[in-house]
Amino acid sequence: MKIYVNAEKKRTEIWLTRAESVDFNVRESLKPVFKKYKEMKYLVVVFMSGSYDLAKQTALLFKNNLIRNAAG
């Protein structure tokens, strides 16, 4: 797990490995972190490693965004 705090943007990023993202104890240990930064009015973002092909999923995301933007 890695936690990055950007005070200028008032944002906290939490990066979890695939194993951490499915571990109940790890997820429970984040609750105080969420509480702390919520009280400071920070945006807390959690990134979890997945099991899908990154290139394929990114391409699908771009395609979806193009379709949504074209529809206006």
C-alpha positions in Angstrom: 0.0 0.0 0.0 1.2 3.5 -0.8 -0.4 6.7 0.3 0.3 10.0 -1.3 -1.0 13.3 0.1 -1.2 16.4 -2.0 -1.9 19.3 0.3 -2.1 21.8 -2.5 -4.9 20.0 -4.2 -6.4 18.6 -1.0 -6.3 15.1 -2.3 -5.1 11.8 -0.8 -4.4 8.9 -3.1 -4.3 5.3 -1.7 -2.8 2.7 -4.0 -3.5 -1.0 -3.2 -2.1 -4.1 -4.7 -4.5 -6.8 -5.9 -3.9 -8.8 -2.7 -4.4 -5.7 -0.5 -7.6 -4.8 -2.3 -9.3 -8.0 -1.3 -7.9 -8.2 2.2 -10.6 -7.3 4.8 -8.1 -6.2 7.4 -6.4 -3.8 5.0 -9.7 -2.3 4.0 -10.7 -1.9 7.6 -7.4 -0.3 8.4 -8.2 2.5 5.9 -11.3 3.7 7.8 -9.3 6.0 10.1 -7.5 7.4 7.1 -10.8 8.2 5.3 -12.1 9.8 8.5 -9.0 11.9 9.0 -8.9 13.3 5.5 -12.6 13.7 5.3 -12.5 16.0 8.4 -9.7 17.9 6.6 -12.0 18.2 3.5 -9.7 16.3 1.3 -10.8 14.1 -1.6 -9.7 10.5 -0.8 -9.1 8.3 -3.9 -8.4 4.6 -3.7 -6.8 2.9 -6.7 -7.0 -0.9 -6.7 -5.0 -3.2 -8.9 -7.2 -5.3 -11.0 -7.1 -8.5 -13.0 -8.1 -7.3 -16.4 -5.8 -6.4 -19.3 -4.9 -2.7 -18.8 -4.4 -1.9 -22.5 -7.8 -3.4 -23.5 -9.7 -1.8 -20.7 -8.1 1.6 -21.4 -9.0 1.3 -25.1 -12.6 0.5 -24.1 -12.7 3.5 -21.8 -11.4 5.9 -24.6 -14.0 4.4 -27.0 -16.8 4.9 -24.5 -15.7 8.5 -23.9 -15.6 9.3 -27.6 -19.1 7.9 -28.0 -20.4 9.9 -25.1 -18.8 13.1 -26.3 -20.0 12.7 -29.8 -23.6 12.3 -28.5 -23.1 15.5 -26.7 
